[in-house]
Structure formats: structure tokens, C-alpha cells
């Protein structure tokens, strides 16, 4: 599957959810807040900021699932504003995760306040850095997205 196809898969999932939940309003802000929450959940699972603790990060599979939770909302926000990326932005730079998470939070807030294609792409670039620093490949992300996408459909079917 190509990266661009994720936007269509997400559009279909969003349509299914909106019909299932009888959504009648613009939920852009709700999705923006959900993206920030998902980013925070990923940061929490990495434990990168927990200088007071000796416990290590969660298992790779948990981190990857948290990562793709964000991807769902990023795709959805892009679809809502007509911003579709052709390919995954490959940024490869080793950085401290805490710094990346703080920068990503700021980038998301900037996009939510100024919904431009440039700001949208900047969010993806930050997520590319997260992926690189967590040793996730695009294939890892695509596969995890597929699994989580199916899980999201199942949740809707079962009254999540």
C-alpha cells in the first residue's frame, strides 16, 4: 500500500464513524485535541521525560500502536482541509525524544491555529522524526495503521 492511500482509507473510516455516531457538526477542533492527546499518550509510553523513574519504555508494539493513533487523526485533519501528502516525509536526525515531543506539540498547535498546507506538512515532518528516533520504518507504520484501522471499525461496530 502506498502512503497516499492512507488518506482515502481514513476518509472512509471517518465517514463510517460520522454515520455511526450521527455526527452533524464540524469536528476539526475535536480531532485536533485528540491528536494532542494521542501524542501525549505516545510520549507517556516512551517515558522519555520521566527522569525520576528507572522503568524503561513500553514494548515496541505498544509504542507503534500509539504512534498510529496519531496518524489516524493527522490523516483526518488533512482530509478535512484538503491537504494530502504524496509521500512520507523522511527526516532522519537523532534527537532527544523530549525535545521532539515538545516541538511536535508546538507544531500541532501552530497548525490548529493557522491551517496552512505548510503547517500541515510540518506536523508530518515532526512525526517522521519521532518515527526515526523510535526506529519505525514506513512499512512498520503502514502495517500498524492497517491493523488499527480494522480495530477502529470493529470498535464502532461493537458500540465503542
N, C-alpha and C positions, 0 to 999 in steps of 0.2 A: 504494500500500500504506500502511496505517495503522501507526503506531508499535506499537500493541498487538499487531499480527500478528507482529511480530518474536519475541515470546515463544513463540508457537506454532511458528514456523519453527525457532527454536533448540531447542525441546523435541524436535522431530522429528530434527534433526541429532544432538543428544545421544543420543537413543535409537539411532540408526543407528550412531554411534561405539561406544556401550557394547556393542551386539550384535556389531559387527565386531571389537572388541578384547576381547570376553569379560570385560567389567568386572563384578566381583562384589562390590565394596565401595563405600562412600560416598566419593566423590572431591571433596567440598566443599573440603577444605584444599588439595588439588592444584590445583583451579580457582582458589582464592584466590591461591595463589602464582603461578599462570600469569597472573592479572590483573596482579599487581605487576610481573612480568617484562615483560608487554606494555606497560604504562605506561612502564617504563624504556626499552624499545626505542623508543617514540614520542619520549620526551624526548631520547634519543640522536640520533634523526633530525632533531629540531628544532635541535639543537646549542645550545640557548638558554643552557646553563650553561657552555659551553666558551669562557670568557673569554680563554683562551690561544691561540685559533685564529681565523684570519680567514676560514676557509671557512664559507660560508653553509649554510642548512638544505637538506635533501633536497628533491626535487621534490614538489609538492603531492600528486601521485598516491601517492607513497610514504608521505607523512605520513597521508593519508586511509586507506590500507590498514592502516597500523599502528594508527590510531585505531580502526578497526572490529574489529581483532583483540581489543582490549579489550572492545568492545561485545558480542562473542560470549560472553565469559566473564561479563560483568555480567548478561546475559540468563539465562545458565545458572544462575548463583548465585541470581538472583531466582526462577527456576522451582523450584530445589531447596528454597527456603524459602517458596514461595507468595507472593512479593512481586512483583506485576505492576503496572507503571505504565500508566496510561491514555494519557498523552501525554508527549512530550519536555518536560523542564523547561527553559524558555527563560530562561537567565540571561545578561544582557548587561552585562558590565563589563570594561573594558580593564584588564589587569593584566600584570605581568611573568610570562612563562611559567615561569620557575624557581620563583617563589612558588606558582603554581598547581599545578605538578607536586609540590612538597613537600606542599602542602595535600591534594592528591588522594591521595598515598601515605598520609598520616595518616588520611584519611577511610576508605580501603580497610581499613587495619589496624584501625580502630575497628569497622567493620562485621564483619570477620572475628572479632573478639573478642566483639562484642555484636551478634548478628544480629537487629536490630530493623528494622521497616519504615522507621522514621525514619532510621536509619543507612544503610539501602539507598538511600533517596531522596537522601540527602546525597552519596553516591557519584555518582549521576546528575547532580546539580547541579554537582559539580566537573567532570564530563566535559562538561557543557553549556558551562561557562566555557572549557574547553580548545577546544571546537569553535568557540565565538565568537571566541576570540583567534587561532585558525588560519584564520578566515574560512570555516568549513564550515557549510553550511546543513543543515537536517534532510533535505532532498532529497538532498544530497550523501551524507549518512550512510546513508540508506535504499538508495540505488543502490549504494554501495560495499559495504554489508552483503550485498546480493543477490549481487554478483559474488564476494565472498569466501566466502559460504555455498556457492555452487556449487563453488568451488575446493576447499573443505574436503571436500565429498562426493567429488570426484574424487580427492583425495589418499587418502581412505580406500579407495576402490575400487582404487587402484594401490599399496597397501601402504606408505603414508607412515609 
